[in-house]
Amino acid sequence: MASNMELYKLVILGDGAVGKTALATQTYDPTIEDSYRKQVMVDGHSCILEILDTAGQEEYVALRDQWIKNGDGFLLVYSVSSRSTFDRIKRFRDQIVQTKNTQFIPLMLVGNKSDKIYDREVSFQEGQSLAHLYGCQFVETSAKSSVNVEFAFYNLIKAIRNLKMNKDRVVLKKERKNIINYIFCGLCGLY
């Protein structure tokens, strides 16, 4: 793989049995390693996805902080057929915000198992509302039927890129302001 390709570390968080592993395995090339990696093309740019499929069980809470620290973007996954998994999404988001120490985090809220039409406990509108509250995108997926899985991952990459571009613009504006101040103050004899 080319060394100039960007690497995106995506972390999948959610309760156990919501389909995190099923989502991850839809988007990777099997390798000898234990991680999910895949070279993909997003908006005409090649990049490497490294997907960390976290365990949703409580005994892995201590490891989760490390996974979050290393992550570039996060898929918060719940099952549309389980109200309790939706209700616990806040806990995962709060842990990300606390660990990253910022509100500006690339997130994708994912309502998985959309193929379970008759078992639905969480409406599409509830997912949209929560995503709006968090300021992130929302999609319903079916890992079983491969519906919207790529959309979720690729749009998370776009969110990471957008956040990075916005941060770069802020840095450039600050640098430009410092240069202008230096030139102006230098002309006035203040430096």
C-alpha positions as YAML, in Angstrom:
chain: A
units: angstrom
residues:
- id: 1
  name: MET
  ca: [0.00, 0.00, 0.00]
- id: 2
  name: ALA
  ca: [1.18, 3.47, -0.79]
- id: 3
  name: SER
  ca: [2.75, 5.32, 2.10]
- id: 4
  name: ASN
  ca: [1.07, 8.62, 1.20]
- id: 5
  name: MET
  ca: [-2.42, 7.29, 1.90]
- id: 6
  name: GLU
  ca: [-4.16, 8.67, 4.95]
- id: 7
  name: LEU
  ca: [-4.97, 6.24, 7.73]
- id: 8
  name: TYR
  ca: [-8.31, 6.66, 9.48]
- id: 9
  name: LYS
  ca: [-8.78, 4.90, 12.81]
- id: 10
  name: LEU
  ca: [-12.49, 4.30, 13.27]
- id: 11
  name: VAL
  ca: [-13.86, 3.00, 16.56]
- id: 12
  name: ILE
  ca: [-17.20, 1.22, 16.79]
- id: 13
  name: LEU
  ca: [-18.91, 1.65, 20.16]
- id: 14
  name: GLY
  ca: [-22.19, 0.29, 21.46]
- id: 15
  name: ASP
  ca: [-23.69, -2.35, 23.69]
- id: 16
  name: GLY
  ca: [-23.05, -6.05, 23.14]
- id: 17
  name: ALA
  ca: [-25.11, -7.78, 20.43]
- id: 18
  name: VAL
  ca: [-25.99, -4.62, 18.47]
- id: 19
  name: GLY
  ca: [-24.07, -5.80, 15.40]
- id: 20
  name: LYS
  ca: [-20.73, -3.98, 15.75]
- id: 21
  name: THR
  ca: [-18.70, -6.94, 14.51]
- id: 22
  name: ALA
  ca: [-21.15, -7.58, 11.67]
- id: 23
  name: LEU
  ca: [-20.72, -3.97, 10.53]
- id: 24
  name: ALA
  ca: [-16.92, -4.13, 10.81]
- id: 25
  name: THR
  ca: [-16.58, -7.37, 8.87]
- id: 26
  name: GLN
  ca: [-18.58, -5.91, 5.97]
- id: 27
  name: THR
  ca: [-15.78, -3.43, 5.29]
- id: 28
  name: TYR
  ca: [-12.47, -5.20, 5.70]
- id: 29
  name: ASP
  ca: [-10.02, -7.36, 3.78]
- id: 30
  name: PRO
  ca: [-9.19, -10.52, 5.75]
- id: 31
  name: THR
  ca: [-5.56, -10.55, 6.84]
- id: 32
  name: ILE
  ca: [-3.43, -12.52, 9.23]
- id: 33
  name: GLU
  ca: [-3.70, -9.68, 11.72]
- id: 34
  name: ASP
  ca: [-6.53, -9.33, 14.18]
- id: 35
  name: SER
  ca: [-7.59, -5.84, 13.09]
- id: 36
  name: TYR
  ca: [-9.99, -4.84, 10.36]
- id: 37
  name: ARG
  ca: [-8.13, -2.90, 7.65]
- id: 38
  name: LYS
  ca: [-9.14, -1.96, 4.18]
- id: 39
  name: GLN
  ca: [-7.93, 0.31, 1.42]
- id: 40
  name: VAL
  ca: [-10.88, 2.32, 0.11]
- id: 41
  name: MET
  ca: [-11.59, 5.21, -2.22]
- id: 42
  name: VAL
  ca: [-13.62, 8.07, -0.72]
- id: 43
  name: ASP
  ca: [-14.36, 11.10, -2.90]
- id: 44
  name: GLY
  ca: [-11.59, 10.12, -5.29]
- id: 45
  name: HIS
  ca: [-8.93, 9.80, -2.57]
- id: 46
  name: SER
  ca: [-7.41, 6.47, -1.53]
- id: 47
  name: CYS
  ca: [-7.17, 5.87, 2.17]
- id: 48
  name: ILE
  ca: [-6.79, 3.09, 4.70]
- id: 49
  name: LEU
  ca: [-9.56, 2.29, 7.15]
- id: 50
  name: GLU
  ca: [-8.52, 0.70, 10.39]
- id: 51
  name: ILE
  ca: [-11.64, -0.37, 12.23]
- id: 52
  name: LEU
  ca: [-11.57, -1.16, 15.91]
- id: 53
  name: ASP
  ca: [-14.50, -3.31, 16.88]
- id: 54
  name: THR
  ca: [-14.92, -2.77, 20.62]
- id: 55
  name: ALA
  ca: [-16.64, -5.07, 23.03]
- id: 56
  name: GLY
  ca: [-19.82, -3.63, 24.47]
- id: 57
  name: GLN
  ca: [-19.65, -5.53, 27.72]
- id: 58
  name: GLU
  ca: [-18.85, -3.74, 30.98]
- id: 59
  name: GLU
  ca: [-15.68, -5.72, 31.66]
- id: 60
  name: TYR
  ca: [-13.97, -3.84, 28.80]
- id: 61
  name: VAL
  ca: [-14.65, -0.30, 30.06]
- id: 62
  name: ALA
  ca: [-11.00, 0.21, 31.08]
- id: 63
  name: LEU
  ca: [-9.77, -0.66, 27.58]
- id: 64
  name: ARG
  ca: [-12.33, 1.61, 25.95]
- id: 65
  name: ASP
  ca: [-10.53, 4.80, 27.03]
- id: 66
  name: GLN
  ca: [-7.40, 3.68, 25.20]
- id: 67
  name: TRP
  ca: [-9.38, 2.80, 22.07]
- id: 68
  name: ILE
  ca: [-11.08, 6.21, 22.21]
- id: 69
  name: LYS
  ca: [-7.78, 8.09, 22.66]
- id: 70
  name: ASN
  ca: [-6.44, 6.45, 19.50]
- id: 71
  name: GLY
  ca: [-9.59, 6.88, 17.41]
- id: 72
  name: ASP
  ca: [-10.11, 9.51, 14.71]
- id: 73
  name: GLY
  ca: [-13.86, 8.96, 14.38]
- id: 74
  name: PHE
  ca: [-16.60, 6.97, 16.07]
- id: 75
  name: LEU
  ca: [-19.62, 4.95, 15.06]
- id: 76
  name: LEU
  ca: [-22.11, 4.86, 17.92]
- id: 77
  name: VAL
  ca: [-24.19, 1.76, 17.23]
- id: 78
  name: TYR
  ca: [-27.48, 0.64, 18.73]
- id: 79
  name: SER
  ca: [-30.03, -1.92, 17.62]
- id: 80
  name: VAL
  ca: [-33.35, -0.55, 16.36]
- id: 81
  name: SER
  ca: [-34.89, -3.66, 17.92]
- id: 82
  name: SER
  ca: [-33.61, -2.85, 21.43]
- id: 83
  name: ARG
  ca: [-34.68, 0.30, 23.29]
- id: 84
  name: SER
  ca: [-32.08, -0.26, 26.03]
- id: 85
  name: THR
  ca: [-29.17, -0.16, 23.54]
- id: 86
  name: PHE
  ca: [-30.46, 3.18, 22.22]
- id: 87
  name: ASP
  ca: [-30.86, 4.57, 25.73]
- id: 88
  name: ARG
  ca: [-27.24, 3.69, 26.55]
- id: 89
  name: ILE
  ca: [-25.73, 5.51, 23.54]
- id: 90
  name: LYS
  ca: [-25.42, 8.66, 25.69]
- id: 91
  name: ARG
  ca: [-23.03, 6.81, 27.99]
- id: 92
  name: PHE
  ca: [-20.70, 5.98, 25.07]
- id: 93
  name: ARG
  ca: [-20.82, 9.52, 23.67]
- id: 94
  name: ASP
  ca: [-20.13, 11.01, 27.09]
- id: 95
  name: GLN
  ca: [-17.12, 8.73, 27.47]
- id: 96
  name: ILE
  ca: [-15.77, 9.87, 24.09]
- id: 97
  name: VAL
  ca: [-16.25, 13.56, 24.95]
- id: 98
  name: GLN
  ca: [-14.60, 13.11, 28.35]
- id: 99
  name: THR
  ca: [-11.67, 11.08, 27.01]
- id: 100
  name: LYS
  ca: [-11.04, 13.33, 24.00]
- id: 101
  name: ASN
  ca: [-11.70, 16.47, 26.09]
- id: 102
  name: THR
  ca: [-13.64, 18.18, 23.29]
- id: 103
  name: GLN
  ca: [-17.15, 18.41, 21.87]
- id: 104
  name: PHE
  ca: [-15.82, 18.48, 18.30]
- id: 105
  name: ILE
  ca: [-15.61, 14.79, 17.49]
- id: 106
  name: PRO
  ca: [-16.45, 13.05, 14.21]
- id: 107
  name: LEU
  ca: [-19.41, 10.83, 15.07]
- id: 108
  name: MET
  ca: [-21.89, 8.74, 13.12]
- id: 109
  name: LEU
  ca: [-24.98, 7.49, 14.95]
- id: 110
  name: VAL
  ca: [-25.95, 4.09, 13.54]
- id: 111
  name: GLY
  ca: [-29.26, 2.33, 14.10]
- id: 112
  name: ASN
  ca: [-28.38, -1.23, 13.09]
- id: 113
  name: LYS
  ca: [-30.67, -4.19, 12.36]
- id: 114
  name: SER
  ca: [-33.09, -2.12, 10.28]
- id: 115
  name: ASP
  ca: [-34.10, -5.38, 8.61]
- id: 116
  name: LYS
  ca: [-35.95, -6.37, 11.82]
- id: 117
  name: ILE
  ca: [-39.08, -4.51, 10.77]
- id: 118
  name: TYR
  ca: [-41.48, -6.26, 13.13]
- id: 119
  name: ASP
  ca: [-39.16, -6.12, 16.15]
- id: 120
  name: ARG
  ca: [-38.53, -2.36, 16.00]
- id: 121
  name: GLU
  ca: [-38.42, -0.57, 19.37]
- id: 122
  name: VAL
  ca: [-36.68, 2.65, 18.26]
- id: 123
  name: SER
  ca: [-38.16, 4.82, 15.51]
- id: 124
  name: PHE
  ca: [-36.17, 6.41, 12.72]
- id: 125
  name: GLN
  ca: [-37.23, 9.84, 14.03]
- id: 126
  name: GLU
  ca: [-35.79, 9.08, 17.49]
- id: 127
  name: GLY
  ca: [-32.44, 8.27, 15.90]
- id: 128
  name: GLN
  ca: [-32.55, 11.46, 13.84]
- id: 129
  name: SER
  ca: [-33.40, 13.53, 16.92]
- id: 130
  name: LEU
  ca: [-30.52, 12.09, 18.93]
- id: 131
  name: ALA
  ca: [-28.10, 12.69, 16.05]
- id: 132
  name: HIS
  ca: [-29.33, 16.27, 15.79]
- id: 133
  name: LEU
  ca: [-28.75, 16.72, 19.53]
- id: 134
  name: TYR
  ca: [-25.18, 15.39, 19.15]
- id: 135
  name: GLY
  ca: [-24.54, 17.39, 15.97]
- id: 136
  name: CYS
  ca: [-23.69, 14.29, 13.97]
- id: 137
  name: GLN
  ca: [-24.98, 12.29, 11.06]
- id: 138
  name: PHE
  ca: [-27.43, 9.41, 11.41]
- id: 139
  name: VAL
  ca: [-28.10, 6.34, 9.35]
- id: 140
  name: GLU
  ca: [-30.01, 3.11, 9.80]
- id: 141
  name: THR
  ca: [-28.15, 0.05, 8.59]
- id: 142
  name: SER
  ca: [-28.60, -3.64, 8.17]
- id: 143
  name: ALA
  ca: [-25.30, -5.47, 8.42]
- id: 144
  name: LYS
  ca: [-27.23, -8.65, 7.61]
- id: 145
  name: SER
  ca: [-28.50, -7.23, 4.30]
- id: 146
  name: SER
  ca: [-25.52, -4.91, 3.65]
- id: 147
  name: VAL
  ca: [-27.75, -1.83, 3.64]
- id: 148
  name: ASN
  ca: [-26.05, 1.56, 4.24]
- id: 149
  name: VAL
  ca: [-22.94, -0.02, 5.78]
- id: 150
  name: GLU
  ca: [-20.48, 1.64, 3.38]
- id: 151
  name: PHE
  ca: [-22.45, 4.88, 3.68]
- id: 152
  name: ALA
  ca: [-21.88, 4.90, 7.46]
- id: 153
  name: PHE
  ca: [-18.12, 4.35, 7.24]
- id: 154
  name: TYR
  ca: [-17.48, 6.62, 4.24]
- id: 155
  name: ASN
  ca: [-19.50, 9.50, 5.65]
- id: 156
  name: LEU
  ca: [-17.62, 9.20, 8.93]
- id: 157
  name: ILE
  ca: [-14.38, 9.57, 6.96]
- id: 158
  name: LYS
  ca: [-15.82, 12.68, 5.31]
- id: 159
  name: ALA
  ca: [-16.71, 14.06, 8.75]
- id: 160
  name: ILE
  ca: [-13.13, 13.45, 9.94]
- id: 161
  name: ARG
  ca: [-11.76, 15.22, 6.86]
- id: 162
  name: ASN
  ca: [-14.14, 18.16, 7.29]
- id: 163
  name: LEU
  ca: [-13.20, 18.61, 10.94]
- id: 164
  name: LYS
  ca: [-9.50, 18.45, 10.06]
- id: 165
  name: MET
  ca: [-9.95, 21.02, 7.26]
- id: 166
  name: ASN
  ca: [-11.82, 23.35, 9.60]
- id: 167
  name: LYS
  ca: [-9.09, 23.03, 12.25]
- id: 168
  name: ASP
  ca: [-6.46, 23.74, 9.59]
- id: 169
  name: ARG
  ca: [-8.38, 26.87, 8.52]
- id: 170
  name: VAL
  ca: [-8.48, 28.14, 12.11]
- id: 171
  name: VAL
  ca: [-4.73, 27.58, 12.45]
- id: 172
  name: LEU
  ca: [-4.09, 29.37, 9.14]
- id: 173
  name: LYS
  ca: [-6.25, 32.33, 10.21]
- id: 174
  name: LYS
  ca: [-4.32, 32.58, 13.50]
- id: 175
  name: GLU
  ca: [-0.98, 32.37, 11.68]
- id: 176
  name: ARG
  ca: [-2.10, 34.97, 9.15]
- id: 177
  name: LYS
  ca: [-3.23, 37.28, 11.97]
- id: 178
  name: ASN
  ca: [0.11, 36.85, 13.76]
- id: 179
  name: ILE
  ca: [2.01, 37.66, 10.56]
- id: 180
  name: ILE
  ca: [-0.11, 40.75, 9.90]
- id: 181
  name: ASN
  ca: [0.37, 41.90, 13.51]
- id: 182
  name: TYR
  ca: [4.12, 41.34, 13.21]
- id: 183
  name: ILE
  ca: [4.33, 43.30, 9.96]
- id: 184
  name: PHE
  ca: [2.08, 46.11, 11.21]
- id: 185
  name: CYS
  ca: [3.78, 46.36, 14.58]
- id: 186
  name: GLY
  ca: [7.18, 46.14, 12.89]
- id: 187
  name: LEU
  ca: [6.28, 49.09, 10.69]
- id: 188
  name: CYS
  ca: [5.14, 51.03, 13.74]
- id: 189
  name: GLY
  ca: [8.31, 50.21, 15.65]
- id: 190
  name: LEU
  ca: [6.51, 48.16, 18.29]
- id: 191
  name: TYR
  ca: [8.64, 45.06, 17.73]
...
